[in-house]
Each structure stands twice: as C-alpha cells, then as structure tokens.
Amino acid sequence: MKRNMYGVLLALLLGLTLSLLGTNVFGACTNILVGKNATTDGSTIGTYCCDGARYANVVVEPREKFRAGAMMPIYFRPYASNYQRYLEYLEQEEIKGYIPQVRQTYRYVSLRVWYDDQRVGGINEHGLTTGETTIGGRSELRNSKGLLFAYSNYKESSLLTLALQRAKTAREAVRIMGSLAEEFGYAQTGEHISVTDGNEAWAFEIFGPGSDWTPESGRPGAVWCAQRIPDGHVGVSANRSRIGEVPLEENDYFMFSPNIRSLALENSWWNGAEPFVWYAAYGPSTGRGSMMREWRALSLVAPSLGLLPPDPTQGVDTRYPFSVAPENLVSVQDIMAVHRDTYVETEFDLTEDPAFYYENRSGELVKSPMANPFGPTDLFNLLGISAERSIGTASSVFSYVSQVTQSLPDPIKGCMWLGFGPAVSTCYVPVYSGTTELPESWGQTELTHVNRDNAWWAFNLVDQLPLIKWQNAIAGVEAVRAQAEASLFVQQFDFEQFILDLYSGRRGAAADQLATKLTTKYTNDCMNAVADGYWRLVDYLLFTFYSRVSSGAPQALPAIDCPPYPTNPGKAHGKDKTMAKKKNK
C-alpha cells in the first residue's frame, strides 16, 4: 500500500511539474567530438545529448550469426507523435524491402527513445560509438522510397545501429553507413552522425537523394560527407550542417559520396566555379539556437579565440570554425561540464534576469528561489523573460560522454558515461564496451504511470522536482551528483588497472571472457547504485520541498556509495539477480 501511495504522490507531482514546464522545452540535440591529442588521457571523446524525446532506456543487443547470403528485412511503421498513436500504429508494421545481412554482428549497447523505441546509437563491444543531431537541409532532398534512416524504430533500418553491428572503427562505420545509404536509399531529413573509436572522431552528415530517386534509377540513394576532427581539436554539432569546404579528392580528413558535386550542380545549389561548400549546397538552414550552442561550446574550450555570440542585428548566418584547438587538454569531466552549461556568468544567464529579483521587507534586493534557466513558460511569460537555447536543456532524456582508449583491451576500451534525464541534473555512470547485460530497471520505462522499478523515472523526477525552488533544491542535487561522480572517476583507474593485471596472467579468449564478466558486473553494480541513490534523492526532494512537515530538522542528503569492483574473479561467475534475464551469446 505504501508503494502505491508513493506512486500516486509522484504522479500528482509529475503532473504539476510537467504543467509548470509548459512549452518551454527545447527540442534538438548537441554532440561534441574531441580528438585523442586534445584529451588529458589520450582517449577520443564523443558525446550525444538527446533532447526532445519522451523517455529513454538502454539495452544490450547480443551478437548474431547468419548464413551466407542471408537477407535482412527492413520493417517500417509510422513514427508515433503520442502514446495513443503508438498503440494504433502497432498494427501497421510492413516490410519495405531487404538488404544483405552480414555473417556475424557485433554486440552493442543500444539506446532507445520515444514511444516506439527508436534506436539512436550507443557503443559496441569494440568501443565504437554513434550518436546524432538532426540538421534539416533542403526539402527537395527528401525521399520516401529509401529503406534506411539515421535513427529508426527498428534496429534493422537505423544507420546508427547498423554501424554498431558491423564496424570496428570509425572509418569503417562511415563507409558502411554511406555505402548502404547509397545502395538502398536514405529516407529521413538531414542528419549529423558522430562516430568515434579509440583513434579517430568523425562527423558524418547525410541527406536524401531527392524525391525523384528510385532504387531502379541507378543513382546514389543519398548524398553524404564525413570530415574527421583533427586529433588535437574539439568540434561540435548543434542541429545545423557543420562541414564547410570539401576538397576535390578524398583524403585523410574527408570521405564523401560520388554525387557530392553533381547533385548540387544539377539543382543549381552550386555554380561549379566557386569552391564547393557542403553546408551551403545541402544544409543552408540555420537557427540562433544552433549558433548559440556552437559559440558556447567552442568558447568554453578555447576562450582566447575571442569568438563572439551571434548578433541578431547582423543577420542569422554566423559561421564558426568546424573545430578548434582547446586552450588546455580537456578531460571527460570538462566535456560533461560543457553539456551542463546554461550560460552561467554570461549575459545570457537567465537566473540573473532582473525580473527574478525583488525587495524583501527590509528593502534588500534578493533573488527569488524560483530563478532557474528552464522556465516554466508561464512564469517566463509573466515576468517577460526571453530564453536563449543553451547546451544544457530541460528536454534531454539522456546524454552520454564516450571515452574510448585505443591501448586498452576491448572489454574496457570504451567507457560510455551515461546519464538519464538532462545533463544539468543527472549523474553519469560508466557503461563499458564489454558489458553483456544491463539492469532490467534501466531497460524498461513505464509510460502510463510512475514506476519505481524504472531507473529513468528517478532521474526524470530529480530533474523536475527542483523547479519550484530551484536555487535551494539544485544545490542538493549537484552535491549528491558531484560526490558520486568523483568516487566513480577515482575508482575508474583502479578498476581498469585491475583488468589490465588480469590480462598479464591470462591470454587470448580466456582473458577476454573473464574480463567481460568482471566488467559486466562492475557496470551493473554502478548503474544500480546510482539509480538507487537517485530514488533516495527523489524522497529527499519530496520531503524537503513538498511536505508540510519538512520544517523540522533538515533531512540529510543521500549519499551514493561507489560499489567496489569485483577483485575476486570467482565472483563474476555467479549470476547477478539484478541483471537482465536473457543471455547474450
């Protein structure tokens, strides 16, 4: 009964906070790419902040084997704009066509969002990571006959997951996505796909071939271009095309489809005489929200460049460098901070808007505890506050910061630091590339009611409950998160060294098998510990800011204990009851 009452109370509060948020929830996504010579530890970093979906969960897709010559059906079902539509569309599944299957796919951690489990990237067993941002593009490029999408409600038709299934390196992933789209057609709006391995980071951008393309036309079913982030640079994608001038021939920094110039020339998007600029030809669309995030990300890592924010009085198309050399080598924590940025200490910091200040009874000017960067819209309208889109945003359902180190063995080569909910309030937890199973609580998200068995709900509520008294509440959230992340980062070195020591005493498949088991257990323990801690944080926020009896002794902030890594290899052979029940071969 107590559990049910908790659910009722949380549902009521969720409804309240959702109504407070109103429409001041920004969609769109932000990706950051960092070359290996620009990081403090020699890893490449790739990030993905998924903004504007409705929920998130994460599962492991196992390796699969297929007979030679097998064909893979490509399914299609309309995207659902709401849950009721999703239920209606379940009966509309159809097979649009087939593409060749590979003999064996790689295991990968798959992120899913929206009502119909759209596959939006993740990390595979070799440390390859993929993520996306929608970049729009010319409407003339849209095509409905293609079989493939950047992300899709089926893993079989998502370029993001096809790359994870079939590629070990970023270059290989770019080639696979490009060749499949050329042969079988791309049917989505313009997309940027971030691709990283332990050696390189690539920005892959793709558009459709135009409405007149058919599989029988003999022409490429997409136009695409990929540019590598220089090893000593940082790049960002924030919902507009970022690739500029492209050389005539492919080289170490560029790959592209064979129709990259001819399609633009045929449609008079390029005159054939001037240098060919990719974004001008195919993705000229822009927006202040995109420009602001580009400016802010690049300025945070390279402040001495003196980049200026876009000036609305000087037109809308301010262009920033594709990538920049950071002032100092950047760490994973530095990039997490960029994803949490809301323009603090700049002229765009909404929490310092004069409308949030008032005179108290003593005549002193004080800041309202409701001063926050995310709304709600009704409050902003009442106070006359106009919001700028920041990198940190209230609409995120998850973000990750992938850290891939080429010199490490596959089970720990890639560490995808994953956080559900907005980056501002989440706690990032390590999900290693060798993970074969994940907690059931992270792989399910109830959409009809608050469910304490779903990890996503804990992060969602910790994000929304502080809105009533943001200035007071967010400090507690940040304290809990900071303590947990600090512990996880301190232990990361020791855990990875433990796995390396394991390899020194074993060889080949035996070492990989044991390392995979230990890494899976450690990943699951960390995810469970953080989720449990966030549910305790939900209770703290409810008691402190929503309960009439909270005026007594303050409740202590919950602590998230960093789980010890399994130093006894024998423990890894036992089945952890918190892991998903299906086995991955």
Buried (B, 14 or more C-beta within 10 A) or exposed (E): EEEEEBBEBBEEBBEBBEEBBBEBBBEBBBBBBBBBEBBEEBBBBBBBBBBBBBBBBBBBBBBBEBEEEEEBBBBBBEBBEEEEBBEEBEEEEEEBBBBEBBEEBBBBBBBBBBBBBBBBBBBBBBBBBBBBBBBBBBEBBBBEBBBBBBBBBBBBBBBBBBBBBBBBBBBBBBBBBBBBBBBBBBBBBBBBBBBBBBBBBBBBBBBBBBEEBEBEEEBBBBBBBBBBBBBBBBBBBBBBBBBBEBEEEEEEBBBBBEBBBBBBBEBEBBEEEEEBBBBBBBBBBBBBBBBBBBBBBBBBBBEEBEBEBBEEEEEEBBBBBBBBBBEEBBBBBBBBBBBBBBBBEBEBBBBBBEBBEEEEEEEEEEEBBBBBBBBBBBBBBEBEBEBBBBBBBBBBBBBBBBBBBBEBBBBBBBBBBBBBBBBBBBBBBBBBBBBBBBBBBBBBBBEEEBBBEBBBBBBBBBBBBBBBBBBEBBEBBBEBBEBBBEBBBEBBEEBBEBBBEBBEEBEEEEBBEBBBBBBBBBBBBBBBBBBBBBBBBBEBBBEBBBEEEBEEEEBEBBEBEBBEBBEEBEEBEEEBEBBBEEEBE
